[in-house]
Amino acid sequence: MNQTITVFRGDGIGPEITDVVLDILQTAKAPLEFEIFDVGAAVYEKTGAFIPEEGLKSFEKNRILLKSPITTPIGTGFKSLNVTLRQKYDLWANIRPAKTNPALPCRFEHVDVVTVRENTEDLYIGEEIEVDADTVHAIKRITRKASERILRKAFEFARENGRKKVTCVHKANILKKSDGMFLGLFNDIAKDYPEIEADSMIVDATCMNLVMHPERFDVMVMPNLYGDIVSDLTSGLIGGLGLLPSCNRGEDFAMYEAVHGSAPDIAGKNIANPTALLLSACMMLDDLGCKACAQTIRNALDQVFAQGEVLTPDLGGNATTTEFVAAIKENLNR
Ligand code: NAD
């Protein structure tokens, strides 16, 4: 029986990449039905809500969401919809795998790292207090409960996926109590996974080492803010934001999305790379038990990369999104 999933088309490049990804999923005969909703700024202007109530109800019913990027205005009172969704549905584990594809141009050959990012707290609780006209405090919240579950998740992920090492990324030298607790819990939990190497690194040193020696990293686990920044860095290591998928999982709900944003600079130009959203959809298919279908799609994509003739501009080519997708579909239909 087909699984019904909820789809949010997002804004900026969101609608363009969503439509082509759904097209590819249908071509690959993925056993899915879609409930599709427009979300974001354009919807707000029409309806007064950024996400329609029916969209949230659909997600609450289906429990699986394929979500395109949504624009977050900077400096206004408007809270990020992405952060809101992650917190409202307690999507506490954000998993972002970055692996080099040998066919694609990038600076490094053997990157294969996974960022496991805590997704519900840290500075993202959005509590900022104006102490006086010249001073603002932003609250960084780290709790034992959220830390323990994400740390354990990183080790479980490593165990399930035959990974050898988990690195805890932190700033406990400065944030002795908050990151200090996170690191202390990491060291305790690591003892339950003796077969997996556990080490830790300060976040600034991590950034330098990722760029110098990415092959030294395997699974990395970290609080929310570092995860946001470090995972973008890992996308740079493998060829750019257009390639990095993610899933956001909790106990009851799961949301799959590209790591990148709504890319307003290229929206409507038919040059956006849909790979990150497509690979997120493949992560979703894996989790739904449709591993063969996910692999068929990945193979079709890899063939396009290997041929190297039909690539979007972010990958050094001059193909449109439409041409890139047509090449993937041609491989699927073969
Ligand atoms: P961005 O990720 O949208 O874009 C950064 C750069 O990468 C841009 O030059 C863009 O053209 C390029 N890029 C991104 N995705 C691409 C793709 N698929 N194909 C080709 N090029 C791509 O980051 P930004 O410009 O800082 O953010 C734009 C908006 O997106 C902001 O409002 C931000 O808050 C929001 N955002 C949303 C999400 C999300 O929905 N999960 C994540 C990050 C940012």
Residues whose N, C-alpha, C, O or C-beta is under 5 A from the ligand:
A	BS01	NAD	S68 P69 I70 T71 T72 P73 N82 L241 G242 A258 V259 H260 G261 S262 A263 P264 D265 I266 I271 A272 N273 P274 D314
